[in-house]
Amino acid sequence: MTYLGGFRETPIDLLASEAAGTTVFTTSEAFSINQPDYFKVDFRFYYKRNKTKYNTTLSLDIQNLTNQQNQAFSYYDALLNTVVTKYQLGLIPILNWRIEF
């Protein structure tokens, strides 16, 4: 389980971004915005088999088990003329088979 206080972010100057057509940050207020807290639960189930000449591990990792929507970053979208917030990936299953000689 991972729980962190929100990351710091610099605000976006909307008027300057509209004029430039790209994201322009308000550097005089650098890192003044605090994003929401970050929470993620990961789960792993594995089966390990030890042989004389090799070892095998079969595992299933599920990252972000609760499918928590954590904020990643914000940017100015020139097509929408607004600031857009992007979020990190949701539930991620990973099946893994490892052989060690």
N, CA, C and O atoms as a GROMACS GRO file, in nm:
protein
  404
    1MET      N    1   0.085  -0.116   0.000
    1MET     CA    2   0.000   0.000   0.000
    1MET      C    3   0.090   0.123   0.000
    1MET      O    4   0.192   0.128   0.070
    2THR      N    5   0.053   0.222  -0.078
    2THR     CA    6   0.127   0.348  -0.087
    2THR      C    7   0.031   0.463  -0.061
    2THR      O    8  -0.074   0.475  -0.125
    3TYR      N    9   0.068   0.548   0.034
    3TYR     CA   10  -0.009   0.669   0.062
    3TYR      C   11   0.089   0.784   0.076
    3TYR      O   12   0.178   0.781   0.161
    4LEU      N   13   0.074   0.885  -0.007
    4LEU     CA   14   0.162   1.002  -0.005
    4LEU      C   15   0.078   1.128  -0.002
    4LEU      O   16  -0.035   1.131  -0.051
    5GLY      N   17   0.136   1.232   0.055
    5GLY     CA   18   0.073   1.363   0.042
    5GLY      C   19   0.080   1.406  -0.103
    5GLY      O   20   0.167   1.358  -0.176
    6GLY      N   21  -0.007   1.492  -0.146
    6GLY     CA   22  -0.011   1.532  -0.286
    6GLY      C   23   0.117   1.599  -0.332
    6GLY      O   24   0.182   1.670  -0.255
    7PHE      N   25   0.153   1.578  -0.457
    7PHE     CA   26   0.270   1.641  -0.515
    7PHE      C   27   0.242   1.790  -0.535
    7PHE      O   28   0.127   1.832  -0.543
    8ARG      N   29   0.348   1.868  -0.544
    8ARG     CA   30   0.336   2.011  -0.565
    8ARG      C   31   0.334   2.040  -0.715
    8ARG      O   32   0.400   1.970  -0.793
    9GLU      N   33   0.260   2.142  -0.755
    9GLU     CA   34   0.246   2.176  -0.896
    9GLU      C   35   0.247   2.328  -0.914
    9GLU      O   36   0.201   2.401  -0.827
   10THR      N   37   0.300   2.373  -1.027
   10THR     CA   38   0.303   2.515  -1.060
   10THR      C   39   0.177   2.550  -1.139
   10THR      O   40   0.143   2.480  -1.234
   11PRO      N   41   0.108   2.659  -1.102
   11PRO     CA   42  -0.014   2.695  -1.175
   11PRO      C   43   0.015   2.734  -1.320
   11PRO      O   44   0.125   2.780  -1.354
   12ILE      N   45  -0.085   2.716  -1.405
   12ILE     CA   46  -0.074   2.748  -1.547
   12ILE      C   47  -0.138   2.883  -1.572
   12ILE      O   48  -0.251   2.908  -1.528
   13ASP      N   49  -0.066   2.971  -1.642
   13ASP     CA   50  -0.118   3.103  -1.679
   13ASP      C   51  -0.206   3.085  -1.803
   13ASP      O   52  -0.155   3.067  -1.914
   14LEU      N   53  -0.337   3.090  -1.785
   14LEU     CA   54  -0.432   3.061  -1.893
   14LEU      C   55  -0.423   3.163  -2.006
   14LEU      O   56  -0.424   3.125  -2.124
   15LEU      N   57  -0.415   3.292  -1.973
   15LEU     CA   58  -0.408   3.395  -2.078
   15LEU      C   59  -0.280   3.384  -2.160
   15LEU      O   60  -0.284   3.394  -2.282
   16ALA      N   61  -0.167   3.364  -2.094
   16ALA     CA   62  -0.039   3.350  -2.165
   16ALA      C   63  -0.036   3.221  -2.246
   16ALA      O   64   0.022   3.217  -2.354
   17SER      N   65  -0.099   3.116  -2.195
   17SER     CA   66  -0.105   2.989  -2.268
   17SER      C   67  -0.190   3.002  -2.394
   17SER      O   68  -0.155   2.947  -2.498
   18GLU      N   69  -0.301   3.074  -2.384
   18GLU     CA   70  -0.385   3.097  -2.503
   18GLU      C   71  -0.308   3.174  -2.610
   18GLU      O   72  -0.318   3.142  -2.728
   19ALA      N   73  -0.232   3.275  -2.568
   19ALA     CA   74  -0.155   3.355  -2.664
   19ALA      C   75  -0.042   3.274  -2.727
   19ALA      O   76  -0.014   3.289  -2.846
   20ALA      N   77   0.024   3.190  -2.648
   20ALA     CA   78   0.138   3.112  -2.698
   20ALA      C   79   0.095   2.984  -2.769
   20ALA      O   80   0.170   2.931  -2.850
   21GLY      N   81  -0.024   2.935  -2.739
   21GLY     CA   82  -0.071   2.810  -2.799
   21GLY      C   83  -0.011   2.686  -2.736
   21GLY      O   84  -0.023   2.576  -2.790
   22THR      N   85   0.053   2.703  -2.622
   22THR     CA   86   0.112   2.592  -2.548
   22THR      C   87   0.107   2.625  -2.399
   22THR      O   88   0.068   2.736  -2.361
   23THR      N   89   0.146   2.532  -2.315
   23THR     CA   90   0.140   2.552  -2.170
   23THR      C   91   0.244   2.654  -2.125
   23THR      O   92   0.363   2.639  -2.155
   24VAL      N   93   0.200   2.756  -2.054
   24VAL     CA   94   0.290   2.856  -1.994
   24VAL      C   95   0.261   2.858  -1.844
   24VAL      O   96   0.147   2.880  -1.803
   25PHE      N   97   0.363   2.835  -1.764
   25PHE     CA   98   0.347   2.829  -1.619
   25PHE      C   99   0.368   2.967  -1.557
   25PHE      O  100   0.441   3.050  -1.611
   26THR      N  101   0.304   2.991  -1.444
   26THR     CA  102   0.323   3.112  -1.365
   26THR      C  103   0.441   3.086  -1.272
   26THR      O  104   0.423   3.036  -1.161
   27THR      N  105   0.561   3.119  -1.317
   27THR     CA  106   0.682   3.084  -1.241
   27THR      C  107   0.695   3.161  -1.111
   27THR      O  108   0.765   3.116  -1.020
   28SER      N  109   0.629   3.276  -1.099
   28SER     CA  110   0.636   3.351  -0.973
   28SER      C  111   0.563   3.278  -0.860
   28SER      O  112   0.584   3.308  -0.743
   29GLU      N  113   0.476   3.182  -0.896
   29GLU     CA  114   0.402   3.104  -0.797
   29GLU      C  115   0.440   2.956  -0.805
   29GLU      O  116   0.356   2.868  -0.788
   30ALA      N  117   0.567   2.930  -0.831
   30ALA     CA  118   0.614   2.792  -0.852
   30ALA      C  119   0.580   2.701  -0.734
   30ALA      O  120   0.604   2.736  -0.618
   31PHE      N  121   0.525   2.585  -0.764
   31PHE     CA  122   0.492   2.480  -0.668
   31PHE      C  123   0.397   2.527  -0.558
   31PHE      O  124   0.407   2.481  -0.444
   32SER      N  125   0.306   2.617  -0.591
   32SER     CA  126   0.212   2.669  -0.491
   32SER      C  127   0.083   2.587  -0.482
   32SER      O  128   0.006   2.604  -0.388
   33ILE      N  129   0.059   2.500  -0.580
   33ILE     CA  130  -0.062   2.417  -0.578
   33ILE      C  131  -0.027   2.278  -0.525
   33ILE      O  132   0.071   2.217  -0.568
   34ASN      N  133  -0.106   2.231  -0.432
   34ASN     CA  134  -0.086   2.097  -0.377
   34ASN      C  135  -0.191   2.003  -0.436
   34ASN      O  136  -0.311   2.024  -0.417
   35GLN      N  137  -0.146   1.901  -0.509
   35GLN     CA  138  -0.239   1.804  -0.567
   35GLN      C  139  -0.303   1.721  -0.456
   35GLN      O  140  -0.252   1.718  -0.344
   36PRO      N  141  -0.414   1.653  -0.486
   36PRO     CA  142  -0.477   1.565  -0.386
   36PRO      C  143  -0.382   1.452  -0.345
   36PRO      O  144  -0.288   1.419  -0.417
   37ASP      N  145  -0.407   1.395  -0.228
   37ASP     CA  146  -0.324   1.286  -0.178
   37ASP      C  147  -0.323   1.168  -0.274
   37ASP      O  148  -0.420   1.145  -0.347
   38TYR      N  149  -0.212   1.094  -0.273
   38TYR     CA  150  -0.190   0.981  -0.364
   38TYR      C  151  -0.209   0.852  -0.284
   38TYR      O  152  -0.148   0.835  -0.179
   39PHE      N  153  -0.294   0.762  -0.334
   39PHE     CA  154  -0.321   0.636  -0.266
   39PHE      C  155  -0.324   0.524  -0.369
   39PHE      O  156  -0.388   0.535  -0.473
   40LYS      N  157  -0.253   0.414  -0.338
   40LYS     CA  158  -0.250   0.300  -0.430
   40LYS      C  159  -0.224   0.172  -0.351
   40LYS      O  160  -0.139   0.170  -0.262
   41VAL      N  161  -0.299   0.067  -0.383
   41VAL     CA  162  -0.281  -0.065  -0.322
   41VAL      C  163  -0.238  -0.161  -0.431
   41VAL      O  164  -0.304  -0.172  -0.535
   42ASP      N  165  -0.126  -0.231  -0.408
   42ASP     CA  166  -0.078  -0.332  -0.502
   42ASP      C  167  -0.092  -0.469  -0.437
   42ASP      O  168  -0.083  -0.482  -0.314
   43PHE      N  169  -0.112  -0.572  -0.519
   43PHE     CA  170  -0.128  -0.708  -0.471
   43PHE      C  171  -0.044  -0.800  -0.558
   43PHE      O  172  -0.037  -0.782  -0.679
   44ARG      N  173   0.021  -0.899  -0.495
   44ARG     CA  174   0.100  -0.997  -0.570
   44ARG      C  175   0.076  -1.136  -0.514
   44ARG      O  176   0.082  -1.159  -0.393
   45PHE      N  177   0.048  -1.228  -0.605
   45PHE     CA  178   0.036  -1.369  -0.573
   45PHE      C  179   0.140  -1.441  -0.657
   45PHE      O  180   0.149  -1.419  -0.778
   46TYR      N  181   0.220  -1.530  -0.593
   46TYR     CA  182   0.320  -1.601  -0.671
   46TYR      C  183   0.334  -1.745  -0.625
   46TYR      O  184   0.305  -1.779  -0.511
   47TYR      N  185   0.380  -1.827  -0.718
   47TYR     CA  186   0.409  -1.967  -0.693
   47TYR      C  187   0.553  -1.990  -0.736
   47TYR      O  188   0.588  -1.967  -0.852
   48LYS      N  189   0.636  -2.036  -0.642
   48LYS     CA  190   0.777  -2.056  -0.671
   48LYS      C  191   0.811  -2.204  -0.657
   48LYS      O  192   0.770  -2.270  -0.562
   49ARG      N  193   0.885  -2.254  -0.755
   49ARG     CA  194   0.925  -2.394  -0.754
   49ARG      C  195   1.076  -2.403  -0.770
   49ARG      O  196   1.132  -2.349  -0.865
   50ASN      N  197   1.142  -2.470  -0.675
   50ASN     CA  198   1.287  -2.484  -0.677
   50ASN      C  199   1.325  -2.624  -0.722
   50ASN      O  200   1.286  -2.724  -0.662
   51LYS      N  201   1.402  -2.629  -0.829
   51LYS     CA  202   1.456  -2.755  -0.881
   51LYS      C  203   1.607  -2.754  -0.860
   51LYS      O  204   1.663  -2.653  -0.816
   52THR      N  205   1.673  -2.865  -0.890
   52THR     CA  206   1.818  -2.872  -0.868
   52THR      C  207   1.895  -2.783  -0.965
   52THR      O  208   1.996  -2.724  -0.926
   53LYS      N  209   1.851  -2.771  -1.091
   53LYS     CA  210   1.926  -2.694  -1.190
   53LYS      C  211   1.862  -2.559  -1.224
   53LYS      O  212   1.924  -2.476  -1.290
   54TYR      N  213   1.741  -2.537  -1.181
   54TYR     CA  214   1.674  -2.410  -1.212
   54TYR      C  215   1.560  -2.385  -1.112
   54TYR      O  216   1.514  -2.476  -1.043
   55ASN      N  217   1.516  -2.262  -1.109
   55ASN     CA  218   1.401  -2.219  -1.028
   55ASN      C  219   1.301  -2.150  -1.119
   55ASN      O  220   1.340  -2.078  -1.212
   56THR      N  221   1.175  -2.170  -1.094
   56THR     CA  222   1.072  -2.100  -1.170
   56THR      C  223   0.978  -2.027  -1.075
   56THR      O  224   0.951  -2.073  -0.964
   57THR      N  225   0.930  -1.914  -1.121
   57THR     CA  226   0.834  -1.836  -1.045
   57THR      C  227   0.724  -1.789  -1.139
   57THR      O  228   0.750  -1.728  -1.242
   58LEU      N  229   0.602  -1.819  -1.104
   58LEU     CA  230   0.485  -1.771  -1.177
   58LEU      C  231   0.414  -1.673  -1.085
   58LEU      O  232   0.377  -1.708  -0.972
   59SER      N  233   0.394  -1.551  -1.132
   59SER     CA  234   0.333  -1.451  -1.044
   59SER      C  235   0.226  -1.370  -1.118
   59SER      O  236   0.229  -1.354  -1.240
   60LEU      N  237   0.132  -1.321  -1.039
   60LEU     CA  238   0.029  -1.230  -1.088
   60LEU      C  239   0.034  -1.106  -1.000
   60LEU      O  240   0.005  -1.112  -0.880
   61ASP      N  241   0.072  -0.994  -1.059
   61ASP     CA  242   0.074  -0.865  -0.989
   61ASP      C  243  -0.047  -0.785  -1.034
   61ASP      O  244  -0.077  -0.776  -1.153
   62ILE      N  245  -0.114  -0.726  -0.939
   62ILE     CA  246  -0.223  -0.635  -0.971
   62ILE      C  247  -0.188  -0.501  -0.906
   62ILE      O  248  -0.192  -0.486  -0.784
   63GLN      N  249  -0.154  -0.406  -0.990
   63GLN     CA  250  -0.119  -0.273  -0.942
   63GLN      C  251  -0.244  -0.186  -0.941
   63GLN      O  252  -0.328  -0.193  -1.030
   64ASN      N  253  -0.254  -0.104  -0.838
   64ASN     CA  254  -0.370  -0.017  -0.816
   64ASN      C  255  -0.498  -0.101  -0.806
   64ASN      O  256  -0.594  -0.082  -0.880
   65LEU      N  257  -0.496  -0.194  -0.713
   65LEU     CA  258  -0.605  -0.290  -0.693
   65LEU      C  259  -0.741  -0.223  -0.673
   65LEU      O  260  -0.843  -0.275  -0.717
   66THR      N  261  -0.743  -0.109  -0.607
   66THR     CA  262  -0.869  -0.039  -0.580
   66THR      C  263  -0.911   0.052  -0.695
   66THR      O  264  -1.014   0.119  -0.688
   67ASN      N  265  -0.831   0.056  -0.802
   67ASN     CA  266  -0.858   0.138  -0.920
   67ASN      C  267  -0.875   0.286  -0.883
   67ASN      O  268  -0.960   0.356  -0.937
   68GLN      N  269  -0.791   0.332  -0.790
   68GLN     CA  270  -0.793   0.470  -0.743
   68GLN      C  271  -0.748   0.564  -0.854
   68GLN      O  272  -0.649   0.537  -0.922
   69GLN      N  273  -0.819   0.673  -0.874
   69GLN     CA  274  -0.783   0.770  -0.978
   69GLN      C  275  -0.694   0.877  -0.914
   69GLN      O  276  -0.743   0.966  -0.844
   70ASN      N  277  -0.562   0.868  -0.940
   70ASN     CA  278  -0.465   0.961  -0.885
   70ASN      C  279  -0.424   1.063  -0.991
   70ASN      O  280  -0.397   1.028  -1.106
   71GLN      N  281  -0.421   1.190  -0.951
   71GLN     CA  282  -0.387   1.297  -1.044
   71GLN      C  283  -0.239   1.290  -1.079
   71GLN      O  284  -0.155   1.273  -0.990
   72ALA      N  285  -0.205   1.303  -1.208
   72ALA     CA  286  -0.066   1.298  -1.253
   72ALA      C  287  -0.012   1.439  -1.280
   72ALA      O  288   0.088   1.479  -1.222
   73PHE      N  289  -0.077   1.513  -1.369
   73PHE     CA  290  -0.031   1.647  -1.406
   73PHE      C  291  -0.143   1.722  -1.478
   73PHE      O  292  -0.245   1.665  -1.515
   74SER      N  293  -0.120   1.852  -1.498
   74SER     CA  294  -0.213   1.936  -1.574
   74SER      C  295  -0.137   2.004  -1.687
   74SER      O  296  -0.017   2.029  -1.676
   75TYR      N  297  -0.209   2.035  -1.795
   75TYR     CA  298  -0.148   2.106  -1.908
   75TYR      C  299  -0.255   2.187  -1.980
   75TYR      O  300  -0.375   2.165  -1.961
   76TYR      N  301  -0.211   2.280  -2.063
   76TYR     CA  302  -0.303   2.361  -2.142
   76TYR      C  303  -0.328   2.292  -2.275
   76TYR      O  304  -0.233   2.258  -2.346
   77ASP      N  305  -0.455   2.270  -2.310
   77ASP     CA  306  -0.493   2.210  -2.437
   77ASP      C  307  -0.539   2.322  -2.530
   77ASP      O  308  -0.641   2.386  -2.506
   78ALA      N  309  -0.462   2.345  -2.638
   78ALA     CA  310  -0.492   2.455  -2.731
   78ALA      C  311  -0.622   2.432  -2.807
   78ALA      O  312  -0.688   2.529  -2.844
   79LEU      N  313  -0.659   2.307  -2.832
   79LEU     CA  314  -0.784   2.279  -2.904
   79LEU      C  315  -0.907   2.309  -2.820
   79LEU      O  316  -1.007   2.359  -2.871
   80LEU      N  317  -0.900   2.277  -2.691
   80LEU     CA  318  -1.013   2.301  -2.601
   80LEU      C  319  -1.009   2.438  -2.534
   80LEU      O  320  -1.107   2.480  -2.474
   81ASN      N  321  -0.894   2.507  -2.545
   81ASN     CA  322  -0.872   2.637  -2.479
   81ASN      C  323  -0.898   2.630  -2.329
   81ASN      O  324  -0.962   2.718  -2.272
   82THR      N  325  -0.849   2.524  -2.266
   82THR     CA  326  -0.868   2.508  -2.123
   82THR      C  327  -0.752   2.426  -2.065
   82THR      O  328  -0.675   2.364  -2.138
   83VAL      N  329  -0.743   2.427  -1.934
   83VAL     CA  330  -0.643   2.345  -1.865
   83VAL      C  331  -0.704   2.207  -1.843
   83VAL      O  332  -0.814   2.194  -1.791
   84VAL      N  333  -0.630   2.103  -1.882
   84VAL     CA  334  -0.675   1.965  -1.873
   84VAL      C  335  -0.593   1.893  -1.766
   84VAL      O  336  -0.471   1.909  -1.761
   85THR      N  337  -0.658   1.816  -1.684
   85THR     CA  338  -0.590   1.736  -1.581
   85THR      C  339  -0.584   1.591  -1.628
   85THR      O  340  -0.686   1.534  -1.667
   86LYS      N  341  -0.465   1.532  -1.623
   86LYS     CA  342  -0.447   1.392  -1.660
   86LYS      C  343  -0.428   1.310  -1.533
   86LYS      O  344  -0.374   1.357  -1.433
   87TYR      N  345  -0.474   1.185  -1.540
   87TYR     CA  346  -0.467   1.095  -1.425
   87TYR      C  347  -0.380   0.975  -1.458
   87TYR      O  348  -0.361   0.940  -1.574
   88GLN      N  349  -0.327   0.912  -1.353
   88GLN     CA  350  -0.244   0.794  -1.372
   88GLN      C  351  -0.332   0.675  -1.411
   88GLN      O  352  -0.454   0.680  -1.402
   89LEU      N  353  -0.266   0.568  -1.455
   89LEU     CA  354  -0.338   0.449  -1.499
   89LEU      C  355  -0.417   0.387  -1.385
   89LEU      O  356  -0.381   0.400  -1.268
   90GLY      N  357  -0.523   0.319  -1.421
   90GLY     CA  358  -0.606   0.251  -1.322
   90GLY      C  359  -0.551   0.114  -1.290
   90GLY      O  360  -0.430   0.097  -1.270
   91LEU      N  361  -0.637   0.017  -1.284
   91LEU     CA  362  -0.602  -0.121  -1.252
   91LEU      C  363  -0.511  -0.180  -1.360
   91LEU      O  364  -0.543  -0.174  -1.479
   92ILE      N  365  -0.395  -0.236  -1.318
   92ILE     CA  366  -0.299  -0.291  -1.414
   92ILE      C  367  -0.264  -0.434  -1.371
   92ILE      O  368  -0.194  -0.452  -1.272
   93PRO      N  369  -0.311  -0.536  -1.445
   93PRO     CA  370  -0.271  -0.674  -1.414
   93PRO      C  371  -0.143  -0.710  -1.491
   93PRO      O  372  -0.128  -0.676  -1.608
   94ILE      N  373  -0.051  -0.779  -1.423
   94ILE     CA  374   0.074  -0.821  -1.485
   94ILE      C  375   0.097  -0.968  -1.452
   94ILE      O  376   0.110  -1.005  -1.336
   95LEU      N  377   0.101  -1.051  -1.556
   95LEU     CA  378   0.130  -1.193  -1.541
   95LEU      C  379   0.275  -1.213  -1.579
   95LEU      O  380   0.319  -1.167  -1.684
   96ASN      N  381   0.351  -1.283  -1.494
   96ASN     CA  382   0.495  -1.296  -1.513
   96ASN      C  383   0.538  -1.440  -1.488
   96ASN      O  384   0.493  -1.504  -1.393
   97TRP      N  385   0.626  -1.490  -1.575
   97TRP     CA  386   0.686  -1.622  -1.555
   97TRP      C  387   0.836  -1.605  -1.564
   97TRP      O  388   0.888  -1.556  -1.664
   98ARG      N  389   0.905  -1.645  -1.459
   98ARG     CA  390   1.050  -1.623  -1.450
   98ARG      C  391   1.120  -1.755  -1.431
   98ARG      O  392   1.080  -1.838  -1.349
   99ILE      N  393   1.228  -1.776  -1.509
   99ILE     CA  394   1.312  -1.895  -1.496
   99ILE      C  395   1.453  -1.850  -1.462
   99ILE      O  396   1.510  -1.766  -1.532
  100GLU      N  397   1.508  -1.906  -1.356
  100GLU     CA  398   1.645  -1.873  -1.314
  100GLU      C  399   1.730  -1.999  -1.321
  100GLU      O  400   1.695  -2.102  -1.264
  101PHE      N  401   1.840  -1.990  -1.392
  101PHE     CA  402   1.932  -2.104  -1.404
  101PHE      C  403   2.045  -2.093  -1.305
  101PHE      O  404   2.132  -2.180  -1.301
   0.00000   0.00000   0.00000
